[in-house]
């Protein structure tokens, strides 16, 4: 089981909080699509003909891809890789791109799952974040996607921002539930170094982000989603039964994946590599027949720590039997000893062979994982 990720590094405008790799100039779009097609050729043996169960167009804003380009990319993927007939094909989209004709074209290209960057249904929040869409588009795109036959829908929402009250946050979540969206990815607003938001806060143009508010929004979110029947299957992800993201789940289960495009990451069980985060350098490298990337071989300790970090973020938790099988008895013993204080303080529990974070523990997931690193 393997996955393929394609990074489409273009956006209409820069959201103030964003630190992903993208450009707001579309001048290199054609060259980049040509490079992606070429990179597929160069990397066609990376997954060693493993069946590919998931394809994910991320970005940036993949819904900015012209329909013909998406068709060409999909056709080449099917020709060069062992994509299974029932593969989950996800495309990240922004609400302002999802008009009915676009939705029909995405459907025709084989996209069967949309991940929509709604972020908020409130105009004030959207303006504060410098999103390209408005609240009417946030709502309409979901209804249009459903009318176009997309049942497998996910939306992203951001909480903890200064313009979002507790009541506003509840309205956002209730709106998503009322629309019957089966999958939600919810993220705390974070201030990443070098972003416009970081600069505004430093210059006192906007207030700093309040971590207590974000923690409160996260706790409320867990309560509302549980009451609505959604499963909290990963720290930031909630799904109705049967609607988990296969692509993200396979990352967390250690499946191999190939990343295509600038800044995309790949993993083949032995090493991980990441393409250069620069469109021109990427395009020029591919023109010369070389994928510009850096790589590192995973030591057993790195692989174990990565497993601890990712597994603790999931509802299934960190499987100690699996740790013993893959890494030996000593790491398992260390994890059992290290986890005692978190179990005593109510942040973690033992469920059969696994260590699982409690609702309280999920607030500190990354810190707890770091404490348990080998
Ligand atoms: S649309 Fe997405 S990738 Fe583009 S700037 Fe906004 S958050 Fe970043």
Boltz pocket constraint, residues with backbone or C-beta under 6 A from the ligand:
constraints:
  - pocket:
      binder: B
      contacts: [[A, 10], [A, 11], [A, 12], [A, 13], [A, 14], [A, 15], [A, 18], [A, 19], [A, 20], [A, 22], [A, 59], [A, 60], [A, 61], [A, 94], [A, 117]]
      max_distance: 6.0
